[in-house]
Amino acid sequence: SKARVIENGIETARFKFEPTRRELIRNKLSIRGDARLGISISRLMPIKNIDRTIKIFSKAYGAQLDNLVIVGEGPEQGHLEAVVKELPRTIQKNIIFAGQQSHPEDYLAAGDVFFALSTAEGLSISVIEAEASGLPVIASTGIPPITNVTGRVRYVPLSAPEKTWLSELSTVMLPTEMDYRSQRLADNQSVKASPFSDEAFLERFRMLYH
């Protein structure tokens, strides 16, 4: 018999962009409504390379980004907090460790760009979830290219200098004149129509047994 690969599916409706979620989380974290916010969601462990995300944010601070929110827990937290403490105070106060969250979709709604700089990933459901929320993604080449469902994922080699990462960041940040909400909702539809939606996942299982 032939083996079949069935991609994991996500609940696209759960991650559909809602402005009320955005406002709720930003108010909770004392982040301005017009602040440009980077988001990272993962277990805090070395393979996730979050210290590199922090470094890139520190270079982008002020010119391209205003805040960074790191969602998750793990063995790297103490090290990452130490990395942040080495930065200037003006940058330190704009990096928030939000801890483990049961509703990551709310934090994705609050963000403007998602960071996924893992050294290696088998897939990366978090990137698909970020796309379903309508976020552009800055990713390392450790993230498989199959994750680029919306066409708004930029893959950069970890060996690339900071200026390359900042250049890619400039290309994905939505200009203010664009219809921001429409773009985010369109991205959700793209994921819904992809093999990574919960509907596609269930349909493939149904076909497998019929």
PARODREN-376173 format. One line per field, with one value per atom (N, C-alpha, C): residue number from 0; residue in one letter; atom name; x, y, z. Coordinates in steps of 0.02 Angstrom, whole numbers. Example, Ala and Ser with C-alpha at 12.3 -4.5 7.8 and 13.67 -1.06 7.14 Angstrom:
<sites>
i [0 | 0 | 0 | 1 | 1 | 1]
aa [A | A | A | S | S | S]
at [N | CA | C | N | CA | C]
px [660 | 615 | 660 | 642 | 684 | 645]
py [-284 | -225 | -165 | -112 | -53 | 2]
pz [390 | 390 | 390 | 354 | 357 | 394]
</sites>
This chain:
<sites>
i [0 | 0 | 0 | 1 | 1 | 1 | 2 | 2 | 2 | 3 | 3 | 3 | 4 | 4 | 4 | 5 | 5 | 5 | 6 | 6 | 6 | 7 | 7 | 7 | 8 | 8 | 8 | 9 | 9 | 9 | 10 | 10 | 10 | 11 | 11 | 11 | 12 | 12 | 12 | 13 | 13 | 13 | 14 | 14 | 14 | 15 | 15 | 15 | 16 | 16 | 16 | 17 | 17 | 17 | 18 | 18 | 18 | 19 | 19 | 19 | 20 | 20 | 20 | 21 | 21 | 21 | 22 | 22 | 22 | 23 | 23 | 23 | 24 | 24 | 24 | 25 | 25 | 25 | 26 | 26 | 26 | 27 | 27 | 27 | 28 | 28 | 28 | 29 | 29 | 29 | 30 | 30 | 30 | 31 | 31 | 31 | 32 | 32 | 32 | 33 | 33 | 33 | 34 | 34 | 34 | 35 | 35 | 35 | 36 | 36 | 36 | 37 | 37 | 37 | 38 | 38 | 38 | 39 | 39 | 39 | 40 | 40 | 40 | 41 | 41 | 41 | 42 | 42 | 42 | 43 | 43 | 43 | 44 | 44 | 44 | 45 | 45 | 45 | 46 | 46 | 46 | 47 | 47 | 47 | 48 | 48 | 48 | 49 | 49 | 49 | 50 | 50 | 50 | 51 | 51 | 51 | 52 | 52 | 52 | 53 | 53 | 53 | 54 | 54 | 54 | 55 | 55 | 55 | 56 | 56 | 56 | 57 | 57 | 57 | 58 | 58 | 58 | 59 | 59 | 59 | 60 | 60 | 60 | 61 | 61 | 61 | 62 | 62 | 62 | 63 | 63 | 63 | 64 | 64 | 64 | 65 | 65 | 65 | 66 | 66 | 66 | 67 | 67 | 67 | 68 | 68 | 68 | 69 | 69 | 69 | 70 | 70 | 70 | 71 | 71 | 71 | 72 | 72 | 72 | 73 | 73 | 73 | 74 | 74 | 74 | 75 | 75 | 75 | 76 | 76 | 76 | 77 | 77 | 77 | 78 | 78 | 78 | 79 | 79 | 79 | 80 | 80 | 80 | 81 | 81 | 81 | 82 | 82 | 82 | 83 | 83 | 83 | 84 | 84 | 84 | 85 | 85 | 85 | 86 | 86 | 86 | 87 | 87 | 87 | 88 | 88 | 88 | 89 | 89 | 89 | 90 | 90 | 90 | 91 | 91 | 91 | 92 | 92 | 92 | 93 | 93 | 93 | 94 | 94 | 94 | 95 | 95 | 95 | 96 | 96 | 96 | 97 | 97 | 97 | 98 | 98 | 98 | 99 | 99 | 99 | 100 | 100 | 100 | 101 | 101 | 101 | 102 | 102 | 102 | 103 | 103 | 103 | 104 | 104 | 104 | 105 | 105 | 105 | 106 | 106 | 106 | 107 | 107 | 107 | 108 | 108 | 108 | 109 | 109 | 109 | 110 | 110 | 110 | 111 | 111 | 111 | 112 | 112 | 112 | 113 | 113 | 113 | 114 | 114 | 114 | 115 | 115 | 115 | 116 | 116 | 116 | 117 | 117 | 117 | 118 | 118 | 118 | 119 | 119 | 119 | 120 | 120 | 120 | 121 | 121 | 121 | 122 | 122 | 122 | 123 | 123 | 123 | 124 | 124 | 124 | 125 | 125 | 125 | 126 | 126 | 126 | 127 | 127 | 127 | 128 | 128 | 128 | 129 | 129 | 129 | 130 | 130 | 130 | 131 | 131 | 131 | 132 | 132 | 132 | 133 | 133 | 133 | 134 | 134 | 134 | 135 | 135 | 135 | 136 | 136 | 136 | 137 | 137 | 137 | 138 | 138 | 138 | 139 | 139 | 139 | 140 | 140 | 140 | 141 | 141 | 141 | 142 | 142 | 142 | 143 | 143 | 143 | 144 | 144 | 144 | 145 | 145 | 145 | 146 | 146 | 146 | 147 | 147 | 147 | 148 | 148 | 148 | 149 | 149 | 149 | 150 | 150 | 150 | 151 | 151 | 151 | 152 | 152 | 152 | 153 | 153 | 153 | 154 | 154 | 154 | 155 | 155 | 155 | 156 | 156 | 156 | 157 | 157 | 157 | 158 | 158 | 158 | 159 | 159 | 159 | 160 | 160 | 160 | 161 | 161 | 161 | 162 | 162 | 162 | 163 | 163 | 163 | 164 | 164 | 164 | 165 | 165 | 165 | 166 | 166 | 166 | 167 | 167 | 167 | 168 | 168 | 168 | 169 | 169 | 169 | 170 | 170 | 170 | 171 | 171 | 171 | 172 | 172 | 172 | 173 | 173 | 173 | 174 | 174 | 174 | 175 | 175 | 175 | 176 | 176 | 176 | 177 | 177 | 177 | 178 | 178 | 178 | 179 | 179 | 179 | 180 | 180 | 180 | 181 | 181 | 181 | 182 | 182 | 182 | 183 | 183 | 183 | 184 | 184 | 184 | 185 | 185 | 185 | 186 | 186 | 186 | 187 | 187 | 187 | 188 | 188 | 188 | 189 | 189 | 189 | 190 | 190 | 190 | 191 | 191 | 191 | 192 | 192 | 192 | 193 | 193 | 193 | 194 | 194 | 194 | 195 | 195 | 195 | 196 | 196 | 196 | 197 | 197 | 197 | 198 | 198 | 198 | 199 | 199 | 199 | 200 | 200 | 200 | 201 | 201 | 201 | 202 | 202 | 202 | 203 | 203 | 203 | 204 | 204 | 204 | 205 | 205 | 205 | 206 | 206 | 206 | 207 | 207 | 207 | 208 | 208 | 208 | 209 | 209 | 209]
aa [S | S | S | K | K | K | A | A | A | R | R | R | V | V | V | I | I | I | E | E | E | N | N | N | G | G | G | I | I | I | E | E | E | T | T | T | A | A | A | R | R | R | F | F | F | K | K | K | F | F | F | E | E | E | P | P | P | T | T | T | R | R | R | R | R | R | E | E | E | L | L | L | I | I | I | R | R | R | N | N | N | K | K | K | L | L | L | S | S | S | I | I | I | R | R | R | G | G | G | D | D | D | A | A | A | R | R | R | L | L | L | G | G | G | I | I | I | S | S | S | I | I | I | S | S | S | R | R | R | L | L | L | M | M | M | P | P | P | I | I | I | K | K | K | N | N | N | I | I | I | D | D | D | R | R | R | T | T | T | I | I | I | K | K | K | I | I | I | F | F | F | S | S | S | K | K | K | A | A | A | Y | Y | Y | G | G | G | A | A | A | Q | Q | Q | L | L | L | D | D | D | N | N | N | L | L | L | V | V | V | I | I | I | V | V | V | G | G | G | E | E | E | G | G | G | P | P | P | E | E | E | Q | Q | Q | G | G | G | H | H | H | L | L | L | E | E | E | A | A | A | V | V | V | V | V | V | K | K | K | E | E | E | L | L | L | P | P | P | R | R | R | T | T | T | I | I | I | Q | Q | Q | K | K | K | N | N | N | I | I | I | I | I | I | F | F | F | A | A | A | G | G | G | Q | Q | Q | Q | Q | Q | S | S | S | H | H | H | P | P | P | E | E | E | D | D | D | Y | Y | Y | L | L | L | A | A | A | A | A | A | G | G | G | D | D | D | V | V | V | F | F | F | F | F | F | A | A | A | L | L | L | S | S | S | T | T | T | A | A | A | E | E | E | G | G | G | L | L | L | S | S | S | I | I | I | S | S | S | V | V | V | I | I | I | E | E | E | A | A | A | E | E | E | A | A | A | S | S | S | G | G | G | L | L | L | P | P | P | V | V | V | I | I | I | A | A | A | S | S | S | T | T | T | G | G | G | I | I | I | P | P | P | P | P | P | I | I | I | T | T | T | N | N | N | V | V | V | T | T | T | G | G | G | R | R | R | V | V | V | R | R | R | Y | Y | Y | V | V | V | P | P | P | L | L | L | S | S | S | A | A | A | P | P | P | E | E | E | K | K | K | T | T | T | W | W | W | L | L | L | S | S | S | E | E | E | L | L | L | S | S | S | T | T | T | V | V | V | M | M | M | L | L | L | P | P | P | T | T | T | E | E | E | M | M | M | D | D | D | Y | Y | Y | R | R | R | S | S | S | Q | Q | Q | R | R | R | L | L | L | A | A | A | D | D | D | N | N | N | Q | Q | Q | S | S | S | V | V | V | K | K | K | A | A | A | S | S | S | P | P | P | F | F | F | S | S | S | D | D | D | E | E | E | A | A | A | F | F | F | L | L | L | E | E | E | R | R | R | F | F | F | R | R | R | M | M | M | L | L | L | Y | Y | Y | H | H | H]
at [N | CA | C | N | CA | C | N | CA | C | N | CA | C | N | CA | C | N | CA | C | N | CA | C | N | CA | C | N | CA | C | N | CA | C | N | CA | C | N | CA | C | N | CA | C | N | CA | C | N | CA | C | N | CA | C | N | CA | C | N | CA | C | N | CA | C | N | CA | C | N | CA | C | N | CA | C | N | CA | C | N | CA | C | N | CA | C | N | CA | C | N | CA | C | N | CA | C | N | CA | C | N | CA | C | N | CA | C | N | CA | C | N | CA | C | N | CA | C | N | CA | C | N | CA | C | N | CA | C | N | CA | C | N | CA | C | N | CA | C | N | CA | C | N | CA | C | N | CA | C | N | CA | C | N | CA | C | N | CA | C | N | CA | C | N | CA | C | N | CA | C | N | CA | C | N | CA | C | N | CA | C | N | CA | C | N | CA | C | N | CA | C | N | CA | C | N | CA | C | N | CA | C | N | CA | C | N | CA | C | N | CA | C | N | CA | C | N | CA | C | N | CA | C | N | CA | C | N | CA | C | N | CA | C | N | CA | C | N | CA | C | N | CA | C | N | CA | C | N | CA | C | N | CA | C | N | CA | C | N | CA | C | N | CA | C | N | CA | C | N | CA | C | N | CA | C | N | CA | C | N | CA | C | N | CA | C | N | CA | C | N | CA | C | N | CA | C | N | CA | C | N | CA | C | N | CA | C | N | CA | C | N | CA | C | N | CA | C | N | CA | C | N | CA | C | N | CA | C | N | CA | C | N | CA | C | N | CA | C | N | CA | C | N | CA | C | N | CA | C | N | CA | C | N | CA | C | N | CA | C | N | CA | C | N | CA | C | N | CA | C | N | CA | C | N | CA | C | N | CA | C | N | CA | C | N | CA | C | N | CA | C | N | CA | C | N | CA | C | N | CA | C | N | CA | C | N | CA | C | N | CA | C | N | CA | C | N | CA | C | N | CA | C | N | CA | C | N | CA | C | N | CA | C | N | CA | C | N | CA | C | N | CA | C | N | CA | C | N | CA | C | N | CA | C | N | CA | C | N | CA | C | N | CA | C | N | CA | C | N | CA | C | N | CA | C | N | CA | C | N | CA | C | N | CA | C | N | CA | C | N | CA | C | N | CA | C | N | CA | C | N | CA | C | N | CA | C | N | CA | C | N | CA | C | N | CA | C | N | CA | C | N | CA | C | N | CA | C | N | CA | C | N | CA | C | N | CA | C | N | CA | C | N | CA | C | N | CA | C | N | CA | C | N | CA | C | N | CA | C | N | CA | C | N | CA | C | N | CA | C | N | CA | C | N | CA | C | N | CA | C | N | CA | C | N | CA | C | N | CA | C | N | CA | C | N | CA | C | N | CA | C | N | CA | C | N | CA | C | N | CA | C | N | CA | C | N | CA | C | N | CA | C | N | CA | C | N | CA | C | N | CA | C | N | CA | C | N | CA | C | N | CA | C | N | CA | C | N | CA | C | N | CA | C | N | CA | C | N | CA | C | N | CA | C | N | CA | C | N | CA | C | N | CA | C | N | CA | C | N | CA | C | N | CA | C | N | CA | C | N | CA | C | N | CA | C | N | CA | C | N | CA | C | N | CA | C | N | CA | C | N | CA | C | N | CA | C | N | CA | C | N | CA | C | N | CA | C | N | CA | C | N | CA | C]
px [42 | 0 | 44 | 18 | 56 | 43 | 97 | 90 | 64 | 22 | -3 | 16 | 35 | 51 | -10 | -34 | -91 | -66 | -63 | -39 | -85 | -54 | -94 | -138 | -198 | -242 | -253 | -265 | -279 | -350 | -379 | -446 | -441 | -451 | -442 | -490 | -550 | -599 | -574 | -539 | -513 | -462 | -424 | -370 | -389 | -452 | -475 | -468 | -439 | -424 | -486 | -482 | -535 | -505 | -524 | -496 | -507 | -562 | -574 | -522 | -499 | -445 | -381 | -368 | -307 | -307 | -363 | -369 | -364 | -395 | -395 | -324 | -286 | -218 | -172 | -178 | -136 | -151 | -214 | -230 | -203 | -209 | -184 | -108 | -72 | 1 | 27 | -19 | -2 | 39 | 16 | 48 | 3 | 30 | -9 | -44 | -101 | -139 | -103 | -60 | -25 | 47 | 66 | 134 | 143 | 201 | 218 | 245 | 207 | 220 | 242 | 300 | 325 | 303 | 287 | 263 | 305 | 320 | 351 | 310 | 291 | 253 | 285 | 313 | 345 | 365 | 387 | 419 | 488 | 507 | 571 | 627 | 656 | 710 | 761 | 823 | 877 | 860 | 828 | 814 | 770 | 732 | 687 | 724 | 786 | 830 | 800 | 766 | 731 | 780 | 840 | 888 | 906 | 904 | 916 | 857 | 796 | 738 | 745 | 767 | 777 | 829 | 883 | 936 | 910 | 873 | 845 | 797 | 755 | 709 | 748 | 803 | 841 | 870 | 885 | 910 | 853 | 794 | 736 | 699 | 714 | 676 | 678 | 619 | 613 | 602 | 642 | 635 | 581 | 577 | 530 | 481 | 503 | 461 | 465 | 411 | 408 | 406 | 378 | 371 | 382 | 404 | 410 | 377 | 331 | 299 | 320 | 347 | 369 | 321 | 284 | 234 | 263 | 260 | 284 | 325 | 337 | 379 | 430 | 481 | 530 | 597 | 644 | 708 | 753 | 739 | 780 | 758 | 705 | 678 | 728 | 763 | 812 | 867 | 891 | 943 | 917 | 855 | 827 | 815 | 794 | 785 | 852 | 905 | 973 | 995 | 978 | 995 | 961 | 898 | 860 | 891 | 914 | 943 | 1008 | 1039 | 1100 | 1086 | 1023 | 1003 | 991 | 992 | 975 | 906 | 898 | 835 | 775 | 785 | 728 | 702 | 747 | 727 | 701 | 734 | 713 | 639 | 617 | 549 | 496 | 519 | 472 | 473 | 506 | 506 | 468 | 416 | 372 | 373 | 386 | 379 | 308 | 265 | 194 | 178 | 227 | 213 | 172 | 154 | 112 | 41 | 10 | -57 | -102 | -162 | -209 | -245 | -239 | -272 | -220 | -175 | -124 | -154 | -215 | -247 | -257 | -268 | -277 | -212 | -156 | -91 | -70 | -88 | -74 | -114 | -176 | -217 | -186 | -153 | -122 | -59 | -29 | 35 | 31 | 90 | 96 | 144 | 187 | 233 | 252 | 260 | 276 | 348 | 384 | 453 | 457 | 491 | 502 | 572 | 620 | 690 | 723 | 683 | 709 | 768 | 814 | 869 | 845 | 791 | 761 | 691 | 645 | 576 | 552 | 513 | 482 | 429 | 388 | 339 | 340 | 298 | 293 | 221 | 181 | 110 | 101 | 147 | 140 | 145 | 184 | 188 | 122 | 93 | 28 | -26 | -24 | -72 | -63 | -1 | 12 | -15 | -6 | -33 | -109 | -139 | -213 | -239 | -197 | -215 | -202 | -169 | -156 | -91 | -44 | 21 | 72 | 114 | 173 | 222 | 267 | 312 | 384 | 427 | 499 | 524 | 550 | 568 | 640 | 670 | 736 | 725 | 779 | 774 | 770 | 769 | 756 | 682 | 640 | 568 | 555 | 520 | 509 | 470 | 489 | 454 | 381 | 362 | 292 | 245 | 273 | 232 | 211 | 239 | 223 | 156 | 102 | 35 | 10 | 24 | -4 | 42 | 104 | 152 | 184 | 170 | 197 | 245 | 277 | 330 | 397 | 443 | 509 | 560 | 596 | 645 | 715 | 750 | 818 | 865 | 923 | 972 | 995 | 1004 | 1026 | 1096 | 1133 | 1200 | 1199 | 1141 | 1135 | 1148 | 1179 | 1190 | 1125 | 1127 | 1067 | 1034 | 1076 | 1047 | 1001 | 1016 | 973 | 906 | 907 | 844 | 803 | 835 | 799 | 770 | 806 | 781 | 718 | 719 | 661 | 602 | 618 | 565 | 531 | 569 | 540 | 492 | 505 | 463 | 396 | 392 | 330 | 284 | 311 | 269 | 219 | 155 | 103 | 105 | 108 | 104 | 37 | 36 | -25 | -81 | -63 | -117 | -154 | -128 | -163 | -222 | -270 | -327 | -304 | -284 | -252 | -296 | -358 | -404 | -419 | -429 | -444 | -388 | -325 | -268 | -266 | -279 | -277 | -332 | -391 | -446 | -433 | -401 | -385 | -334 | -287 | -238 | -271 | -320 | -357 | -392 | -420 | -452 | -402 | -342 | -290 | -272 | -267 | -252 | -311 | -371 | -431 | -435 | -411 | -414 | -354 | -307 | -246 | -253 | -203 | -204 | -197 | -183 | -171 | -234 | -291 | -352 | -381 | -421 | -454 | -502 | -534 | -581 | -545 | -487 | -449 | -423 | -402 | -377 | -431 | -491 | -546 | -568 | -567 | -586 | -538 | -473 | -424 | -432 | -449 | -462 | -525 | -575 | -637 | -623 | -584 | -568 | -525 | -484 | -440 | -479 | -537 | -576 | -638 | -641 | -698 | -673]
py [-60 | 0 | 62 | 116 | 178 | 221 | 253 | 299 | 366 | 398 | 464 | 514 | 573 | 627 | 671 | 679 | 723 | 780 | 840 | 898 | 914 | 936 | 959 | 1018 | 1021 | 1076 | 1121 | 1185 | 1232 | 1258 | 1281 | 1310 | 1381 | 1390 | 1456 | 1508 | 1487 | 1534 | 1562 | 1520 | 1541 | 1598 | 1597 | 1645 | 1705 | 1707 | 1762 | 1828 | 1877 | 1941 | 1976 | 1998 | 2036 | 2098 | 2157 | 2218 | 2223 | 2194 | 2197 | 2158 | 2102 | 2064 | 2105 | 2138 | 2180 | 2234 | 2267 | 2321 | 2294 | 2237 | 2207 | 2191 | 2157 | 2137 | 2198 | 2244 | 2304 | 2345 | 2349 | 2383 | 2345 | 2279 | 2237 | 2245 | 2252 | 2257 | 2329 | 2377 | 2448 | 2466 | 2441 | 2455 | 2501 | 2555 | 2603 | 2571 | 2598 | 2572 | 2578 | 2630 | 2640 | 2613 | 2579 | 2552 | 2493 | 2487 | 2432 | 2374 | 2320 | 2267 | 2202 | 2177 | 2112 | 2059 | 1999 | 1944 | 1881 | 1847 | 1781 | 1735 | 1677 | 1629 | 1560 | 1535 | 1469 | 1448 | 1386 | 1364 | 1398 | 1423 | 1458 | 1408 | 1388 | 1339 | 1358 | 1333 | 1356 | 1351 | 1297 | 1287 | 1342 | 1376 | 1429 | 1494 | 1501 | 1556 | 1625 | 1629 | 1692 | 1748 | 1730 | 1783 | 1822 | 1787 | 1822 | 1867 | 1845 | 1888 | 1952 | 1945 | 2003 | 2050 | 2022 | 2064 | 2102 | 2068 | 2101 | 2156 | 2142 | 2194 | 2255 | 2243 | 2298 | 2343 | 2313 | 2352 | 2388 | 2357 | 2386 | 2436 | 2438 | 2480 | 2554 | 2583 | 2654 | 2667 | 2636 | 2648 | 2605 | 2541 | 2494 | 2462 | 2454 | 2423 | 2462 | 2458 | 2493 | 2446 | 2386 | 2338 | 2267 | 2224 | 2153 | 2115 | 2069 | 2027 | 1955 | 1923 | 1854 | 1812 | 1769 | 1726 | 1656 | 1628 | 1560 | 1554 | 1492 | 1477 | 1424 | 1414 | 1363 | 1375 | 1329 | 1332 | 1391 | 1423 | 1480 | 1547 | 1548 | 1612 | 1654 | 1623 | 1660 | 1690 | 1650 | 1674 | 1732 | 1726 | 1778 | 1843 | 1837 | 1897 | 1931 | 1891 | 1920 | 1955 | 1927 | 1960 | 2028 | 2030 | 2093 | 2145 | 2123 | 2169 | 2202 | 2173 | 2202 | 2258 | 2266 | 2317 | 2384 | 2439 | 2504 | 2503 | 2542 | 2542 | 2559 | 2604 | 2623 | 2564 | 2517 | 2458 | 2404 | 2396 | 2346 | 2352 | 2413 | 2424 | 2410 | 2400 | 2386 | 2314 | 2271 | 2199 | 2166 | 2129 | 2100 | 2024 | 1991 | 1919 | 1906 | 1880 | 1872 | 1804 | 1758 | 1693 | 1649 | 1590 | 1544 | 1571 | 1567 | 1593 | 1541 | 1534 | 1484 | 1509 | 1574 | 1602 | 1641 | 1606 | 1640 | 1683 | 1666 | 1704 | 1777 | 1790 | 1858 | 1898 | 1866 | 1899 | 1909 | 1862 | 1870 | 1930 | 1936 | 1993 | 2059 | 2060 | 2122 | 2141 | 2092 | 2104 | 2133 | 2151 | 2176 | 2134 | 2096 | 2052 | 1996 | 1935 | 1876 | 1854 | 1836 | 1813 | 1738 | 1701 | 1629 | 1614 | 1617 | 1612 | 1547 | 1494 | 1429 | 1406 | 1369 | 1341 | 1283 | 1250 | 1196 | 1183 | 1166 | 1148 | 1093 | 1047 | 997 | 1028 | 1072 | 1110 | 1181 | 1199 | 1260 | 1283 | 1252 | 1269 | 1342 | 1366 | 1436 | 1485 | 1470 | 1514 | 1512 | 1454 | 1448 | 1487 | 1481 | 1517 | 1592 | 1615 | 1687 | 1711 | 1670 | 1688 | 1690 | 1643 | 1642 | 1704 | 1733 | 1795 | 1856 | 1844 | 1899 | 1934 | 1901 | 1932 | 1914 | 1961 | 1944 | 1910 | 1869 | 1830 | 1840 | 1853 | 1852 | 1786 | 1743 | 1675 | 1659 | 1614 | 1588 | 1535 | 1517 | 1462 | 1394 | 1394 | 1333 | 1315 | 1363 | 1351 | 1327 | 1271 | 1244 | 1293 | 1299 | 1345 | 1328 | 1266 | 1246 | 1288 | 1321 | 1362 | 1428 | 1446 | 1511 | 1508 | 1505 | 1498 | 1563 | 1618 | 1683 | 1721 | 1697 | 1734 | 1792 | 1796 | 1851 | 1827 | 1771 | 1746 | 1761 | 1792 | 1806 | 1762 | 1721 | 1675 | 1705 | 1707 | 1735 | 1685 | 1673 | 1628 | 1657 | 1614 | 1637 | 1668 | 1651 | 1679 | 1750 | 1773 | 1840 | 1894 | 1950 | 2005 | 2040 | 2079 | 2113 | 2157 | 2189 | 2234 | 2197 | 2133 | 2094 | 2081 | 2065 | 2053 | 2117 | 2174 | 2237 | 2255 | 2239 | 2252 | 2211 | 2147 | 2105 | 2129 | 2152 | 2178 | 2238 | 2279 | 2338 | 2317 | 2260 | 2239 | 2210 | 2185 | 2151 | 2195 | 2248 | 2291 | 2327 | 2322 | 2352 | 2428 | 2462 | 2535 | 2558 | 2615 | 2640 | 2652 | 2665 | 2680 | 2617 | 2558 | 2497 | 2484 | 2448 | 2429 | 2370 | 2387 | 2338 | 2279 | 2293 | 2239 | 2193 | 2222 | 2182 | 2134 | 2157 | 2114 | 2055 | 2070 | 2018 | 1966 | 1989 | 1942 | 1901 | 1933 | 1897 | 1841 | 1855 | 1804 | 1745 | 1759 | 1705 | 1660 | 1692 | 1653 | 1611 | 1637 | 1599 | 1536 | 1542 | 1483 | 1435 | 1463 | 1421 | 1379 | 1406 | 1371 | 1325 | 1324 | 1285 | 1215 | 1172 | 1106 | 1109 | 1168 | 1175 | 1195 | 1201 | 1218 | 1156 | 1167 | 1111 | 1076 | 1114 | 1084 | 1036 | 1058 | 1015 | 953 | 963 | 907 | 854 | 875 | 829 | 795 | 832 | 804 | 749 | 760 | 709 | 646 | 655 | 596 | 559 | 598 | 567 | 525 | 552 | 517 | 455 | 459 | 403 | 340 | 349 | 292 | 278 | 309 | 296 | 275]
pz [0 | 0 | 0 | -29 | -32 | 29 | 53 | 110 | 84 | 123 | 105 | 159 | 138 | 184 | 191 | 253 | 266 | 310 | 282 | 320 | 378 | 433 | 490 | 469 | 495 | 480 | 540 | 528 | 582 | 574 | 629 | 629 | 602 | 538 | 508 | 537 | 555 | 583 | 650 | 687 | 752 | 745 | 690 | 682 | 637 | 616 | 575 | 613 | 579 | 611 | 638 | 701 | 733 | 766 | 745 | 775 | 850 | 875 | 948 | 987 | 959 | 992 | 993 | 937 | 932 | 986 | 992 | 1042 | 1113 | 1125 | 1192 | 1216 | 1174 | 1194 | 1199 | 1153 | 1157 | 1221 | 1239 | 1302 | 1361 | 1360 | 1414 | 1424 | 1369 | 1372 | 1370 | 1372 | 1370 | 1307 | 1250 | 1186 | 1146 | 1120 | 1082 | 1023 | 1005 | 949 | 883 | 876 | 813 | 815 | 869 | 874 | 825 | 797 | 752 | 794 | 794 | 843 | 810 | 832 | 811 | 862 | 837 | 879 | 868 | 923 | 920 | 966 | 940 | 980 | 972 | 1027 | 1024 | 1095 | 1101 | 1163 | 1164 | 1222 | 1228 | 1237 | 1181 | 1182 | 1128 | 1133 | 1088 | 1014 | 993 | 921 | 892 | 935 | 911 | 897 | 923 | 904 | 920 | 976 | 993 | 1011 | 1033 | 1047 | 983 | 926 | 862 | 845 | 860 | 850 | 891 | 954 | 997 | 968 | 942 | 912 | 852 | 809 | 750 | 770 | 820 | 844 | 869 | 905 | 933 | 878 | 820 | 763 | 726 | 728 | 693 | 736 | 801 | 847 | 827 | 827 | 811 | 738 | 695 | 623 | 592 | 613 | 583 | 632 | 694 | 745 | 810 | 849 | 913 | 973 | 963 | 1018 | 993 | 1039 | 1025 | 1082 | 1066 | 1116 | 1103 | 1155 | 1151 | 1192 | 1158 | 1190 | 1197 | 1257 | 1268 | 1331 | 1351 | 1409 | 1388 | 1429 | 1414 | 1447 | 1438 | 1473 | 1454 | 1399 | 1376 | 1406 | 1445 | 1466 | 1505 | 1552 | 1591 | 1548 | 1501 | 1455 | 1413 | 1387 | 1345 | 1383 | 1445 | 1487 | 1499 | 1506 | 1514 | 1451 | 1393 | 1329 | 1325 | 1345 | 1343 | 1390 | 1448 | 1497 | 1474 | 1423 | 1395 | 1346 | 1327 | 1278 | 1313 | 1275 | 1304 | 1337 | 1389 | 1427 | 1383 | 1335 | 1292 | 1251 | 1235 | 1198 | 1245 | 1302 | 1352 | 1369 | 1381 | 1406 | 1352 | 1290 | 1236 | 1213 | 1252 | 1240 | 1298 | 1281 | 1332 | 1327 | 1384 | 1388 | 1415 | 1372 | 1389 | 1420 | 1421 | 1451 | 1405 | 1431 | 1393 | 1389 | 1331 | 1321 | 1288 | 1314 | 1286 | 1224 | 1210 | 1150 | 1109 | 1076 | 1036 | 980 | 958 | 905 | 925 | 989 | 1013 | 1005 | 1021 | 1016 | 944 | 901 | 830 | 802 | 824 | 802 | 821 | 879 | 904 | 864 | 831 | 798 | 728 | 702 | 634 | 591 | 623 | 588 | 635 | 607 | 647 | 632 | 685 | 678 | 692 | 648 | 657 | 633 | 678 | 660 | 682 | 685 | 707 | 664 | 696 | 658 | 614 | 635 | 595 | 620 | 574 | 592 | 544 | 569 | 526 | 482 | 510 | 472 | 499 | 541 | 581 | 577 | 619 | 622 | 644 | 686 | 710 | 652 | 600 | 542 | 504 | 497 | 462 | 502 | 568 | 609 | 602 | 600 | 591 | 523 | 472 | 406 | 407 | 443 | 448 | 483 | 526 | 560 | 516 | 459 | 412 | 423 | 456 | 469 | 416 | 395 | 357 | 404 | 377 | 419 | 397 | 445 | 434 | 462 | 418 | 438 | 418 | 455 | 434 | 382 | 347 | 299 | 333 | 400 | 437 | 437 | 415 | 407 | 336 | 327 | 260 | 215 | 152 | 106 | 93 | 109 | 100 | 144 | 195 | 240 | 209 | 152 | 122 | 84 | 122 | 93 | 63 | 96 | 74 | 27 | 19 | -21 | 16 | 82 | 122 | 176 | 163 | 207 | 173 | 209 | 183 | 220 | 181 | 211 | 203 | 259 | 260 | 293 | 263 | 295 | 362 | 411 | 477 | 473 | 421 | 413 | 385 | 364 | 333 | 386 | 365 | 412 | 431 | 484 | 509 | 455 | 414 | 363 | 314 | 302 | 258 | 291 | 355 | 392 | 393 | 404 | 408 | 340 | 287 | 219 | 206 | 224 | 215 | 258 | 318 | 361 | 329 | 296 | 261 | 207 | 175 | 119 | 142 | 203 | 225 | 266 | 296 | 337 | 293 | 310 | 268 | 273 | 215 | 216 | 245 | 275 | 307 | 257 | 193 | 145 | 122 | 136 | 116 | 162 | 135 | 176 | 219 | 279 | 324 | 340 | 359 | 378 | 318 | 259 | 200 | 184 | 191 | 178 | 228 | 291 | 342 | 331 | 311 | 298 | 235 | 185 | 124 | 137 | 181 | 200 | 234 | 276 | 309 | 257 | 206 | 153 | 115 | 105 | 71 | 109 | 175 | 216 | 217 | 219 | 218 | 154 | 98 | 34 | 24 | 72 | 65 | 97 | 86 | 118 | 195 | 222 | 294 | 333 | 300 | 336 | 370 | 421 | 455 | 408 | 364 | 317 | 269 | 243 | 197 | 232 | 295 | 336 | 345 | 363 | 374 | 309 | 254 | 189 | 168 | 179 | 161 | 202 | 266 | 308 | 284 | 265 | 241 | 178 | 133 | 71 | 84 | 136 | 152 | 170 | 200 | 224 | 181 | 122 | 77 | 8]
</sites>
